Amino acid sequence: MMTSGKKDKPRLIGMLLSYSASSASLLIANAAQLVTFAILARSFGAEEFGRYVAFIAITSIAVHLCGLGASECLVRRVPQDPTCFPRIFGHNLILTLASGAVLVALGTTILPEFITFGESTARSVWTTFQLVLTNVVLVRLIMLGESIFLAHSRYGAANASVVGFAFIRTAVAALACLVFQVETVESWATWQLAAHVFTLVLYAYFAFRIGRPQYVIERDEIRLGLLFATPFIFRAIRQNVDLLVLGFVAGADVVGSYGVARRITDSSYMAIDALNRLVYPRLAVASMSGIHNAFRLTIRILGVALALGLIAAIMIFISASFMPLIFGPEYVSLPHFLRIMAWLIVFVAVWSIAVDLLGAAGQHSSRAWVLNLSNGIGAILIGLAAWAWPPYGIFIAGYTIELSIVIAAWIVVKIHVARSLAKSQEVKA
C-alpha cells in the first residue's frame, strides 16, 4: 500500500513545478514592464513622466472598481463547479462593461481639470479618454482572460497570457519611443490604446473557445464581489495617495524617482502573487467543509511566502545602486528610496496568505474589514505623512500600516479557524 508520504510527493513536486512556471511567467512579465517603464521614463523626461505617474496612480485605483470584483468568483466557483462557467463569464462581462462605461465617462470629464496633456483642452480631453479607456476597461478585460485560464487549471495558458501582454506593451513602447521618437504622453496614448485593443481581441478568441458566456447577473455574487474588490480599492488609494500628495509638495524629480521606486517595489510582489494565484483555488476547495480544514495547508504556504519575500527584498536592496543606469541619471534619489522600501514585501508576504485564506473560504466580510480599515486609515496616515515630511514620512507610515495588517489578518484567521473547528466538533458529537 502506498504511504501518505509517497502520495504527497508527486503532489508536492507538481505544485513546485506549477509555482516555478507561475513565478517565471510573472518574473518575465515584470521585467518586461520595468523595461517599458524605463523606456517611457527616458523618453518623456522627469517632468512629463512625473505627470504621467500621477495619472497612472488614479487609474490604478479605478481599475479595481471596474468589474466590481466579479473576477474573483471565477477562480472560486468554477474550480468547485465547472458547469457554472458560462453564467460566471457573462456576469463578469456585464459588470465590467457597465462599470467601465461609467468610469470612462467620469474620468474623461473630471481628470483634465487637474492633469493636462497636450496644448489645447480638446487634445487633453482626447488623451485622457484614451488613457482611461486603456488603463481601466481594457486592462480589466485582458486580465479577465488570465482568471478564466486559472479557473480551469490551465496554468500554462494563464502564464502565457501574462507574459504575452507584457511583451506586447514592451514591444509597442520600444517601437513608439525608440523608432518613431514618441516623447509625450499625448502621442503615447494612441499607441498604448492600439496595443491593448490588439491584445484584447487575441485573448477574447482563446477565452471564447473555452466557453460562450450566458449574459446573466449572479445577484448573490455582486455583494461578494464588492466585498472582494473594496480592499483592492482601499489599498490602491493608500498606495497612490503618496504620489498624488507628492505631486503638490515635492519637485518633479522626487516624484519621478519615487514613482519608479514604487513601481519596482510593487513589481517585486510578483513572487507572492505567483504563489497566491496557484493556491487560491486549492484553498477554496480545501475549505469547502470549513476553514479549519485549510489551516494546516495555509501554514505551510506561509513559510514558503516568507522565504520568497526575503529573497525578493534582498535582491532589490542589492540591485538598487544600478537603477540609474537603467532609468537615466535624472533619477538620482532612486537607489536610496529603493533600499528603504525593499523590505515592505516581507510584511505583504505574511498577511497576503491570511487574507487569501479568508477569501477562499468565503469570509469576504471579515477580509474586507481587515483590509479596508487598515488601508483606509493608512491612506489618511500616508497622506498626512507625505505632506508633513516628504518623502520619508511615507516610508515610516508604510511600514507601520503593513505591520498592522499582519497582526489584524492573522488574529481574524485564528478566530474563524477556532469557530469552524468548534462547529465541526459539535456536529460530530
Protein Blocks (a to p, Z undefined) as FASTA:
>chain_A
ZZfklmmmmmmmmmmmmmmmmmmmmmmmmmmmmmmmmmmmmmnommlmmmmmmmmmmmmm
mmmmgonlmmmmmmmmmmmmmmlmmmmmmmmmmmmmmmmmmmmmmmmmmmmmmmcgdjbf
klmmmmmmmmmmmmmmmmmmmmmmmmmmmmnopaklmmmmmmmmmmmmmmmmmmmmmmno
pabfklmmmmmmmmmmmmmmmmmmmmmmmoccdddddfklmmmmmmmmmmmmmmmmmmmm
mmmmmmmmmcfklmmmmmmmmmmmmmmmmmmmmmmmmmmmmmmmmmmnojklmmmmmmmm
mmmmmmmmmmmmmmmmmmmmmmmmmnopklmmlmmmmmmmmmmmmmmmmmmmmmmmmmmn
opamlmmmmmmmmmmmmmmmmmmmmmmmccklmmmmmmmmmmmmmmmmmmmmmmmmmmmm
mmmmmmmZZ
